Amino acid sequence: MFVIELLYKSALSEIDANMRAHMAYLKKYYASGRFLVSGRKIPRDGGVILAVGGSREEIEAIVREDPFVSRGLADFRVIEFRESQKADSIDALLGAG
């Protein structure tokens, strides 16, 4: 599993102007089963995506497709971790957000 952190380096007006393309990118990878959860950071200086993939290289290649990254609006950081525990009620907990 991977945590992808997007770090905005452009004004929010530029981020917002590119949001439609970013949302299309997210939908593509939700449909493929790669993305599990995503959202804006608070304060709004970037975003976070929880993803699954075969390798760090695969996930980094996917992140480079994000219009925020490919258009120079955001940098990113990938954190790989091995899932060892999870709440029995994870589906219900995620639905509560």
The first five atom37 places (N, CA, C, CB, O) and aatype in JSON, in Angstrom:
{
  "aatype": [12, 13, 19, 9, 6, 10, 10, 18, 11, 15, 0, 10, 15, 6, 9, 3, 0, 2, 12, 1, 0, 8, 12, 0, 18, 10, 11, 11, 18, 18, 0, 15, 7, 1, 13, 10, 19, 15, 7, 1, 11, 9, 14, 1, 3, 7, 7, 19, 9, 10, 0, 19, 7, 7, 15, 1, 6, 6, 9, 6, 0, 9, 19, 1, 6, 3, 14, 13, 19, 15, 1, 7, 10, 0, 3, 13, 1, 19, 9, 6, 13, 1, 6, 15, 5, 11, 0, 3, 15, 9, 3, 0, 10, 10, 7, 0, 7],
  "atom_mask": [
    [1, 1, 1, 1, 1],
    [1, 1, 1, 1, 1],
    [1, 1, 1, 1, 1],
    [1, 1, 1, 1, 1],
    [1, 1, 1, 1, 1],
    [1, 1, 1, 1, 1],
    [1, 1, 1, 1, 1],
    [1, 1, 1, 1, 1],
    [1, 1, 1, 1, 1],
    [1, 1, 1, 1, 1],
    [1, 1, 1, 1, 1],
    [1, 1, 1, 1, 1],
    [1, 1, 1, 1, 1],
    [1, 1, 1, 1, 1],
    [1, 1, 1, 1, 1],
    [1, 1, 1, 1, 1],
    [1, 1, 1, 1, 1],
    [1, 1, 1, 1, 1],
    [1, 1, 1, 1, 1],
    [1, 1, 1, 1, 1],
    [1, 1, 1, 1, 1],
    [1, 1, 1, 1, 1],
    [1, 1, 1, 1, 1],
    [1, 1, 1, 1, 1],
    [1, 1, 1, 1, 1],
    [1, 1, 1, 1, 1],
    [1, 1, 1, 1, 1],
    [1, 1, 1, 1, 1],
    [1, 1, 1, 1, 1],
    [1, 1, 1, 1, 1],
    [1, 1, 1, 1, 1],
    [1, 1, 1, 1, 1],
    [1, 1, 1, 0, 1],
    [1, 1, 1, 1, 1],
    [1, 1, 1, 1, 1],
    [1, 1, 1, 1, 1],
    [1, 1, 1, 1, 1],
    [1, 1, 1, 1, 1],
    [1, 1, 1, 0, 1],
    [1, 1, 1, 1, 1],
    [1, 1, 1, 1, 1],
    [1, 1, 1, 1, 1],
    [1, 1, 1, 1, 1],
    [1, 1, 1, 1, 1],
    [1, 1, 1, 1, 1],
    [1, 1, 1, 0, 1],
    [1, 1, 1, 0, 1],
    [1, 1, 1, 1, 1],
    [1, 1, 1, 1, 1],
    [1, 1, 1, 1, 1],
    [1, 1, 1, 1, 1],
    [1, 1, 1, 1, 1],
    [1, 1, 1, 0, 1],
    [1, 1, 1, 0, 1],
    [1, 1, 1, 1, 1],
    [1, 1, 1, 1, 1],
    [1, 1, 1, 1, 1],
    [1, 1, 1, 1, 1],
    [1, 1, 1, 1, 1],
    [1, 1, 1, 1, 1],
    [1, 1, 1, 1, 1],
    [1, 1, 1, 1, 1],
    [1, 1, 1, 1, 1],
    [1, 1, 1, 1, 1],
    [1, 1, 1, 1, 1],
    [1, 1, 1, 1, 1],
    [1, 1, 1, 1, 1],
    [1, 1, 1, 1, 1],
    [1, 1, 1, 1, 1],
    [1, 1, 1, 1, 1],
    [1, 1, 1, 1, 1],
    [1, 1, 1, 0, 1],
    [1, 1, 1, 1, 1],
    [1, 1, 1, 1, 1],
    [1, 1, 1, 1, 1],
    [1, 1, 1, 1, 1],
    [1, 1, 1, 1, 1],
    [1, 1, 1, 1, 1],
    [1, 1, 1, 1, 1],
    [1, 1, 1, 1, 1],
    [1, 1, 1, 1, 1],
    [1, 1, 1, 1, 1],
    [1, 1, 1, 1, 1],
    [1, 1, 1, 1, 1],
    [1, 1, 1, 1, 1],
    [1, 1, 1, 1, 1],
    [1, 1, 1, 1, 1],
    [1, 1, 1, 1, 1],
    [1, 1, 1, 1, 1],
    [1, 1, 1, 1, 1],
    [1, 1, 1, 1, 1],
    [1, 1, 1, 1, 1],
    [1, 1, 1, 1, 1],
    [1, 1, 1, 1, 1],
    [1, 1, 1, 0, 1],
    [1, 1, 1, 1, 1],
    [1, 1, 1, 0, 1]
  ],
  "atom_positions": [
    [[0.85, -1.18, 0.0], [0.0, 0.0, 0.0], [0.89, 1.24, 0.0], [-0.96, 0.0, 1.22], [2.05, 1.21, 0.4]],
    [[0.29, 2.31, -0.46], [1.05, 3.55, -0.61], [0.2, 4.74, -0.18], [1.52, 3.74, -2.06], [-1.01, 4.79, -0.4]],
    [[0.86, 5.7, 0.45], [0.26, 7.0, 0.71], [0.94, 7.96, -0.26], [0.44, 7.46, 2.22], [2.16, 8.08, -0.29]],
    [[0.12, 8.65, -1.05], [0.61, 9.66, -1.98], [0.24, 11.01, -1.39], [0.01, 9.47, -3.44], [-0.93, 11.28, -1.11]],
    [[1.24, 11.85, -1.19], [0.99, 13.21, -0.7], [1.3, 14.18, -1.82], [1.84, 13.52, 0.57], [2.42, 14.22, -2.33]],
    [[0.31, 14.97, -2.2], [0.5, 16.05, -3.17], [0.76, 17.33, -2.4], [-0.74, 16.21, -4.11], [0.09, 17.63, -1.41]],
    [[1.74, 18.09, -2.85], [2.15, 19.33, -2.2], [2.02, 20.45, -3.23], [3.62, 19.24, -1.63], [2.84, 20.56, -4.14]],
    [[0.99, 21.29, -3.08], [0.78, 22.38, -4.04], [1.95, 23.34, -4.01], [-0.53, 23.13, -3.73], [2.49, 23.67, -2.96]],
    [[2.33, 23.79, -5.21], [3.36, 24.82, -5.31], [2.87, 25.98, -6.17], [4.65, 24.25, -5.9], [3.65, 26.84, -6.58]],
    [[1.56, 25.99, -6.44], [0.92, 27.06, -7.2], [-0.24, 27.63, -6.39], [0.43, 26.55, -8.57], [-0.67, 27.03, -5.41]],
    [[-0.72, 28.77, -6.81], [-1.85, 29.4, -6.14], [-3.09, 28.52, -6.28], [-2.12, 30.81, -6.71], [-3.25, 27.79, -7.25]],
    [[-3.97, 28.61, -5.29], [-5.2, 27.81, -5.32], [-6.05, 28.13, -6.55], [-6.02, 28.05, -4.06], [-6.79, 27.27, -7.02]],
    [[-5.96, 29.34, -7.07], [-6.7, 29.66, -8.29], [-6.24, 28.79, -9.46], [-6.54, 31.16, -8.63], [-7.06, 28.38, -10.28]],
    [[-4.94, 28.51, -9.54], [-4.42, 27.63, -10.59], [-4.83, 26.18, -10.33], [-2.88, 27.74, -10.68], [-5.15, 25.44, -11.26]],
    [[-4.8, 25.78, -9.07], [-5.24, 24.43, -8.7], [-6.7, 24.26, -9.1], [-5.05, 24.17, -7.16], [-7.06, 23.28, -9.76]],
    [[-7.53, 25.21, -8.71], [-8.96, 25.12, -9.03], [-9.22, 25.11, -10.54], [-9.71, 26.28, -8.39], [-10.12, 24.42, -11.0]],
    [[-8.44, 25.86, -11.3], [-8.6, 25.91, -12.75], [-8.28, 24.56, -13.4], [-7.71, 26.99, -13.33], [-8.73, 24.29, -14.52]],
    [[-7.51, 23.73, -12.72], [-7.13, 22.42, -13.24], [-7.83, 21.27, -12.54], [-5.63, 22.24, -13.12], [-7.49, 20.1, -12.76]],
    [[-8.81, 21.58, -11.7], [-9.48, 20.57, -10.9], [-10.25, 19.54, -11.74], [-10.43, 21.23, -9.93], [-10.24, 18.36, -11.41]],
    [[-10.89, 19.98, -12.81], [-11.66, 19.04, -13.64], [-10.74, 17.94, -14.2], [-12.37, 19.8, -14.81], [-11.1, 16.76, -14.18]],
    [[-9.57, 18.33, -14.7], [-8.62, 17.35, -15.23], [-8.12, 16.43, -14.12], [-7.43, 18.06, -15.91], [-7.96, 15.23, -14.34]],
    [[-7.87, 16.98, -12.95], [-7.43, 16.17, -11.8], [-8.51, 15.17, -11.41], [-7.08, 17.08, -10.6], [-8.2, 14.01, -11.12]],
    [[-9.76, 15.59, -11.4], [-10.86, 14.68, -11.03], [-11.0, 13.55, -12.05], [-12.19, 15.46, -10.93], [-11.29, 12.41, -11.67]],
    [[-10.81, 13.83, -13.32], [-10.85, 12.78, -14.35], [-9.73, 11.77, -14.12], [-10.72, 13.39, -15.77], [-9.94, 10.56, -14.27]],
    [[-8.56, 12.25, -13.76], [-7.42, 11.39, -13.42], [-7.76, 10.5, -12.23], [-6.17, 12.23, -13.11], [-7.52, 9.29, -12.27]],
    [[-8.32, 11.08, -11.17], [-8.7, 10.29, -10.0], [-9.72, 9.21, -10.37], [-9.29, 11.2, -8.9], [-9.57, 8.05, -9.97]],
    [[-10.74, 9.57, -11.13], [-11.77, 8.61, -11.53], [-11.17, 7.44, -12.3], [-12.85, 9.3, -12.39], [-11.57, 6.29, -12.11]],
    [[-10.2, 7.72, -13.16], [-9.53, 6.67, -13.93], [-8.9, 5.64, -13.0], [-8.45, 7.27, -14.87], [-9.04, 4.43, -13.21]],
    [[-8.22, 6.11, -11.97], [-7.5, 5.18, -11.09], [-8.38, 4.59, -9.99], [-6.34, 5.88, -10.46], [-8.04, 3.55, -9.44]],
    [[-9.5, 5.22, -9.66], [-10.5, 4.56, -8.82], [-11.11, 3.4, -9.61], [-11.61, 5.56, -8.35], [-11.29, 2.31, -9.07]],
    [[-11.43, 3.63, -10.87], [-12.04, 2.59, -11.71], [-11.1, 1.41, -11.91], [-12.43, 3.17, -13.07], [-11.55, 0.27, -12.02]],
    [[-9.79, 1.67, -11.95], [-8.82, 0.58, -12.14], [-8.54, -0.18, -10.85], [-7.51, 1.15, -12.68], [-7.89, -1.23, -10.87]],
    [[-9.04, 0.33, -9.72], [-8.8, -0.33, -8.44], [-7.51, 0.1, -7.75], [0.0, 0.0, 0.0], [-7.17, -0.44, -6.7]],
    [[-6.79, 1.05, -8.33], [-5.52, 1.5, -7.73], [-5.73, 2.48, -6.57], [-4.66, 2.17, -8.79], [-4.99, 2.42, -5.58]],
    [[-6.72, 3.36, -6.67], [-6.95, 4.34, -5.61], [-8.09, 3.87, -4.71], [-7.28, 5.73, -6.21], [-9.11, 3.38, -5.19]],
    [[-7.88, 4.03, -3.4], [-8.87, 3.58, -2.41], [-9.58, 4.73, -1.73], [-8.19, 2.72, -1.37], [-10.8, 4.68, -1.53]],
    [[-8.84, 5.77, -1.36], [-9.38, 6.93, -0.64], [-8.53, 8.14, -1.03], [-9.37, 6.7, 0.94], [-7.32, 8.02, -1.23]],
    [[-9.18, 9.3, -1.14], [-8.41, 10.51, -1.43], [-9.13, 11.72, -0.86], [-8.19, 10.69, -2.95], [-10.32, 11.66, -0.54]],
    [[-8.39, 12.82, -0.74], [-9.02, 14.05, -0.27], [-8.01, 15.17, -0.09], [0.0, 0.0, 0.0], [-6.8, 14.98, -0.18]],
    [[-8.57, 16.35, 0.17], [-7.76, 17.54, 0.39], [-7.14, 17.51, 1.78], [-8.6, 18.8, 0.21], [-7.73, 17.0, 2.73]],
    [[-5.94, 18.07, 1.87], [-5.32, 18.26, 3.18], [-5.94, 19.49, 3.84], [-3.77, 18.4, 3.06], [-6.45, 20.39, 3.16]],
    [[-5.88, 19.52, 5.14], [-6.34, 20.67, 5.91], [-5.15, 21.13, 6.74], [-7.59, 20.32, 6.82], [-4.69, 20.38, 7.6]],
    [[-4.64, 22.33, 6.53], [-5.11, 23.34, 5.59], [-4.88, 22.88, 4.15], [-4.4, 24.69, 5.84], [-4.13, 21.94, 3.89]],
    [[-5.54, 23.56, 3.22], [-5.55, 23.14, 1.82], [-4.24, 23.53, 1.11], [-6.75, 23.77, 1.09], [-4.19, 24.49, 0.35]],
    [[-3.21, 22.75, 1.4], [-1.92, 22.96, 0.75], [-1.51, 21.74, -0.07], [-0.84, 23.29, 1.78], [-0.35, 21.6, -0.45]],
    [[-2.48, 20.85, -0.32], [-2.2, 19.65, -1.09], [-3.29, 18.63, -0.87], [0.0, 0.0, 0.0], [-4.4, 18.96, -0.44]],
    [[-2.97, 17.38, -1.18], [-3.93, 16.31, -1.02], [-3.25, 15.01, -0.66], [0.0, 0.0, 0.0], [-2.02, 14.9, -0.67]],
    [[-4.08, 14.01, -0.34], [-3.58, 12.7, 0.05], [-4.4, 11.64, -0.69], [-3.66, 12.49, 1.6], [-5.61, 11.76, -0.83]],
    [[-3.71, 10.6, -1.17], [-4.36, 9.48, -1.83], [-3.81, 8.2, -1.21], [-4.13, 9.5, -3.38], [-2.6, 8.05, -1.07]],
    [[-4.69, 7.28, -0.83], [-4.29, 5.95, -0.4], [-4.43, 5.04, -1.61], [-5.16, 5.44, 0.82], [-5.51, 4.96, -2.2]],
    [[-3.35, 4.37, -1.98], [-3.32, 3.6, -3.22], [-2.73, 2.21, -3.0], [-2.51, 4.34, -4.27], [-2.02, 1.95, -2.03]],
    [[-3.05, 1.31, -3.92], [-2.45, -0.01, -3.95], [-1.78, -0.19, -5.31], [-3.52, -1.14, -3.7], [-2.25, 0.32, -6.32]],
    [[-0.67, -0.92, -5.31], [0.05, -1.15, -6.56], [1.12, -2.19, -6.37], [0.0, 0.0, 0.0], [1.43, -2.59, -5.24]],
    [[1.69, -2.62, -7.47], [2.7, -3.68, -7.44], [4.07, -3.2, -7.01], [0.0, 0.0, 0.0], [4.87, -3.99, -6.5]],
    [[4.36, -1.9, -7.22], [5.68, -1.39, -6.87], [5.62, 0.13, -6.7], [6.72, -1.77, -7.94], [4.69, 0.79, -7.17]],
    [[6.62, 0.65, -6.03], [6.76, 2.1, -5.88], [6.88, 2.76, -7.26], [7.99, 2.45, -5.0], [6.29, 3.81, -7.5]],
    [[7.64, 2.12, -8.15], [7.83, 2.68, -9.48], [6.51, 2.81, -10.22], [8.8, 1.81, -10.29], [6.27, 3.81, -10.9]],
    [[5.64, 1.8, -10.09], [4.32, 1.86, -10.72], [3.51, 3.04, -10.18], [3.56, 0.54, -10.5], [2.91, 3.79, -10.95]],
    [[3.5, 3.19, -8.87], [2.73, 4.28, -8.25], [3.32, 5.64, -8.63], [2.71, 4.13, -6.72], [2.57, 6.57, -8.92]],
    [[4.63, 5.76, -8.65], [5.24, 7.03, -9.06], [4.89, 7.37, -10.5], [6.75, 6.98, -8.88], [4.66, 8.54, -10.81]],
    [[4.86, 6.38, -11.38], [4.48, 6.62, -12.78], [3.03, 7.09, -12.86], [4.67, 5.35, -13.62], [2.71, 7.98, -13.64]],
    [[2.16, 6.49, -12.06], [0.75, 6.9, -12.02], [0.63, 8.35, -11.54], [-0.08, 5.96, -11.11], [-0.12, 9.14, -12.11]],
    [[1.37, 8.69, -10.49], [1.29, 10.05, -9.94], [1.78, 11.07, -10.95], [2.11, 10.16, -8.63], [1.26, 12.19, -11.01]],
    [[2.77, 10.72, -11.74], [3.27, 11.66, -12.75], [2.23, 11.99, -13.81], [4.52, 11.1, -13.43], [2.36, 12.99, -14.52]],
    [[1.18, 11.15, -13.93], [0.08, 11.43, -14.86], [-0.89, 12.48, -14.32], [-0.67, 10.15, -15.16], [-1.64, 13.08, -15.08]],
    [[-0.87, 12.7, -13.01], [-1.79, 13.67, -12.41], [-1.55, 15.04, -13.04], [-1.61, 13.74, -10.85], [-0.42, 15.52, -13.06]],
    [[-2.6, 15.67, -13.57], [-2.4, 17.0, -14.18], [-1.75, 18.01, -13.23], [-3.72, 17.54, -14.65], [-1.01, 18.89, -13.68]],
    [[-2.02, 17.91, -11.95], [-1.36, 18.83, -11.01], [0.15, 18.65, -11.06], [-1.88, 18.59, -9.58], [0.89, 19.63, -10.97]],
    [[0.61, 17.42, -11.2], [2.04, 17.13, -11.24], [2.59, 17.41, -12.63], [2.31, 15.67, -10.82], [3.6, 18.1, -12.77]],
    [[1.95, 16.87, -13.67], [2.48, 17.01, -15.03], [2.49, 18.46, -15.5], [1.67, 16.17, -16.0], [3.3, 18.82, -16.36]],
    [[1.61, 19.29, -14.96], [1.56, 20.71, -15.33], [2.38, 21.6, -14.4], [0.12, 21.18, -15.34], [2.34, 22.82, -14.52]],
    [[3.12, 20.97, -13.48], [4.02, 21.73, -12.61], [3.34, 22.46, -11.47], [0.0, 0.0, 0.0], [3.93, 23.38, -10.91]],
    [[2.11, 22.08, -11.13], [1.37, 22.77, -10.08], [1.6, 22.17, -8.69], [-0.1, 22.73, -10.4], [1.34, 22.82, -7.68]],
    [[2.11, 20.93, -8.64], [2.3, 20.26, -7.36], [3.49, 19.31, -7.45], [1.02, 19.5, -6.93], [3.79, 18.76, -8.51]],
    [[4.14, 19.13, -6.33], [5.13, 18.07, -6.15], [4.43, 16.92, -5.45], [6.4, 18.58, -5.35], [3.3, 17.06, -5.0]],
    [[5.11, 15.79, -5.34], [4.51, 14.67, -4.64], [5.54, 13.89, -3.84], [3.81, 13.74, -5.63], [6.75, 13.97, -4.07]],
    [[5.01, 13.13, -2.91], [5.82, 12.24, -2.08], [5.06, 10.93, -1.99], [6.12, 12.85, -0.65], [3.85, 10.94, -1.77]],
    [[5.75, 9.81, -2.15], [5.14, 8.48, -2.04], [5.72, 7.79, -0.82], [5.36, 7.64, -3.33], [6.94, 7.7, -0.67]],
    [[4.84, 7.3, 0.04], [5.25, 6.54, 1.23], [4.69, 5.14, 1.07], [4.74, 7.23, 2.57], [3.48, 4.96, 0.96]],
    [[5.56, 4.15, 1.06], [5.12, 2.76, 0.96], [5.02, 2.17, 2.36], [6.08, 1.92, 0.07], [5.88, 2.41, 3.2]],
    [[3.97, 1.39, 2.6], [3.86, 0.71, 3.88], [3.2, -0.64, 3.7], [3.08, 1.55, 4.89], [2.48, -0.87, 2.73]],
    [[3.46, -1.52, 4.63], [2.87, -2.85, 4.62], [1.71, -2.87, 5.6], [3.92, -3.93, 4.96], [1.9, -2.66, 6.8]],
    [[0.53, -3.13, 5.1], [-0.65, -3.22, 5.96], [-0.48, -4.41, 6.9], [-1.96, -3.35, 5.11], [-0.26, -5.54, 6.46]],
    [[-0.59, -4.14, 8.19], [-0.48, -5.23, 9.16], [-1.73, -5.37, 10.02], [0.73, -5.01, 10.06], [-1.98, -6.44, 10.58]],
    [[-2.51, -4.31, 10.12], [-3.75, -4.35, 10.88], [-4.77, -3.43, 10.23], [-3.52, -3.94, 12.36], [-4.41, -2.49, 9.52]],
    [[-6.03, -3.72, 10.47], [-7.09, -2.83, 10.03], [-8.29, -3.02, 10.93], [-7.46, -3.1, 8.54], [-8.47, -4.08, 11.54]],
    [[-9.11, -2.0, 11.02], [-10.32, -2.08, 11.83], [-11.3, -3.03, 11.17], [-10.95, -0.67, 12.01], [-11.44, -3.03, 9.94]],
    [[-11.98, -3.85, 11.97], [-13.0, -4.75, 11.42], [-14.08, -3.97, 10.7], [-13.62, -5.6, 12.54], [-14.69, -4.46, 9.75]],
    [[-14.32, -2.75, 11.16], [-15.4, -1.93, 10.63], [-14.9, -0.88, 9.63], [-16.14, -1.24, 11.76], [-15.49, 0.19, 9.53]],
    [[-13.83, -1.18, 8.89], [-13.22, -0.17, 8.02], [-14.21, 0.41, 7.02], [-12.05, -0.76, 7.28], [-14.21, 1.62, 6.79]],
    [[-15.07, -0.42, 6.43], [-16.03, 0.1, 5.47], [-16.98, 1.1, 6.12], [-16.81, -1.05, 4.84], [-17.26, 2.16, 5.55]],
    [[-17.48, 0.78, 7.29], [-18.4, 1.67, 7.98], [-17.69, 2.95, 8.42], [-19.02, 0.96, 9.2], [-18.27, 4.04, 8.34]],
    [[-16.46, 2.83, 8.87], [-15.69, 4.0, 9.3], [-15.44, 4.95, 8.13], [-14.37, 3.57, 9.92], [-15.57, 6.16, 8.29]],
    [[-15.07, 4.43, 6.97], [-14.84, 5.27, 5.81], [-16.12, 5.92, 5.32], [-14.21, 4.47, 4.69], [-16.09, 7.04, 4.81]],
    [[-17.24, 5.24, 5.46], [-18.53, 5.79, 5.07], [-18.98, 6.92, 5.95], [0.0, 0.0, 0.0], [-19.81, 7.73, 5.54]],
    [[-18.45, 6.98, 7.18], [-18.85, 8.01, 8.14], [-18.22, 9.36, 7.82], [-18.48, 7.6, 9.55], [-18.68, 10.38, 8.32]],
    [[-17.16, 9.38, 6.98], [-16.45, 10.63, 6.69], [-17.18, 11.4, 5.69], [0.0, 0.0, 0.0], [-16.74, 12.49, 5.31]]
  ]
}
